[in-house]
Amino acid sequence: MATEASEVILSKEDLRAVTAFAAECAEAVLGVFEADQPDDSRPRDAIGVAWDFARGGERGKSLRDAAWAALKAAKGADTEAAREAARAAMTAASAAYLHPLAKATQVKHILGAGAFAARAAELVAGDDRTVGSEHIRQAVHRATPTVVAVLKRFPAAPAGGGRVGELIRMMDADLRR
């Protein structure tokens, strides 16, 4: 019989800090998507509504809609790098919906935008993993004490998820030190 995960206490300010962190990570590779799909504003819009929430806006339908739209944009991109950049934007908009459950899978809401951004950068550089590692290092430096404190309320990132999962685990380990 499975037991329910315990709840994690998250304030609106915690969610705003996590969302700002995710938006900043996604913004770093927005140009990758826009070079591939210059007439598609959905990832930019997703990052914009993430910033709106992070700066004091309400958490509502616009965030969910923008996240879904960025995911659809990812599916329509021509290159894998552009798809990963759009997924970073999608994750930024959905970061506001970090669930207060002590489950390792929730770590993706906190660190996913940084990992997708790092993967996009790797792919632009010919799958150079040192570029992804540098993006992870930059993301770690971007994380505020609030983001680190929120992350530490959750179990460590789970296994799986391919290269993006590896990047999440790298960032997770670095931030927990």
N, C-alpha and C positions, 0 to 999 in steps of 0.2 A: 504494500500500500504506500503510495507516494505521499510525502508530507508537503504541505504548502510552504513556499519560501516566506521567510520573515519579511516584514516591511522595512523599508529604508525611509528615514525622514528626509524629505526634500522640500525646501522652501521655494517660493517663486524666485527669490534672488539666486538660489543655487541653480535653478533651471535657466535663468537669464545668463549666468556666468558660463554654463556649459554650452548654451546656444551661441554666445558671443565667440567662444573658443572655436566651435565648429564652423561658424561663419567665416572667421578669419582664416582657418585652414583651407576651406573651400575656395575662398577668394584668391588664394595664392595660385590656383591652376585654372581659374575661370577662363583665361585667355586660350587655354588648350581647347576647350569646347568651342569657344567663339571663333577660333581660327578654322575649325572644322565645319561649323554651322553658324555662319555670321548673322543669319536672319532669325535665329531662334533665341528668344530672350528668356526662356523658361528657367534655365539654371541661374541666370542673373536675378530673375524675379524671386526665386527660392531663397537665394542668399539675402536679397533685400528684405523679405518678410522675416527672415531669421534675425537680421539686425534690428528690424522694427520691434520684435518681441524683446530682444536682448536689451534694448534701450528703453523699455518701459511699456511697450504695447501689450495688448491682450493676446492670450493664447487661444486661438480659435480656428475656425474653418479655413481662413486664408493660409495658415501654416500647412495644414493637411493638404489642401488643394495644390499649393505650390510644390510640396514634396512630391505628390503624385505626378504633377506636370513635369518636374525635373527628371523623374524616373522614366516617363514616356520619352522625354528628350534623349535620355541616354540610349534608349532602345533604337532611336532613329539616327544616331550618330554614325558616321562612316568609319571612324577609327576606334580601336579599343582605348586609346589614351583619352579621346573625347568622351567616350562612354564612362570611363572612370571619373573624369572631371565632373560630369553631370551627376554621377552618383554621389560625389562629395557634396555637391549643392543640395541634392535630395536629402542627404543625411544631416546637413546643417539645418534645414527647415524642420526636420523631424526630431532634432535634438531636444526641442522644447517638450517632447512627449516621452522623455525618459521616465520609465515606470518605477514606482517606489517598491520594487520587489528585489530582494537580495539574490538575484540570479546573475550568473556570469554573462549571460547573453545580453544583458542591459549595457554592458561595457561598450558595445558597438554604438549605442546612442551617444556616448561620450567621446569616443575615439575614432569612430568610423569616418568622419569627414577628413580627419588628418591622414588616415590610412589610405582612403581612396585617392586623396590628393597626392600622396607619396607614390602610389602606384601609377597614377597618370604621369607624373614627372619621370618615373623610371622608363615608362614606355616611350615617351617623347625622346628620351636619351638612348634609345635602342635597347631597352630592357637592362639598363645599367643599374644594378642594385645599390651601388654606392650613392647614386642620386637619391634613391628612396630613403636610404639611411640618413642622408643629409636633411631631407624633408622631415623625417621623424625627429631628428635632433632639433630642428627649428621649431617644430610643433611643441616639443617638450619645453623649450624655452618660452614659448607663448603661453603655456598653461599657467593660470593664476593659482595662488594658494587655494582659492575656493574650488577650482576645478579639481585640483589634486585631492582635496578633502572629500569632495563628492565621490571621486573615483574610488578612494579607499574605503568607502562604505559598502562597496560591492565586491564580490569574489573576483579573483583574477580572471582575465579574459579566457574564454574556452578554446579548446583545440579546434582545428578545422578552418574552413573559410579560404583555403588556397593562399595565394600570396598576400591578399588584403588581410586575411586572418593573421598571417605571420607578422605583418606590419603593425596590426593592432596589438599583438602580444609584445612586440618590441617596445612600442610606446608605453604600454601598460607597465611593463617591467621597469622601464626607465623612470616613469612618473612615481612609481611606488617606492623607489629607493630613497 
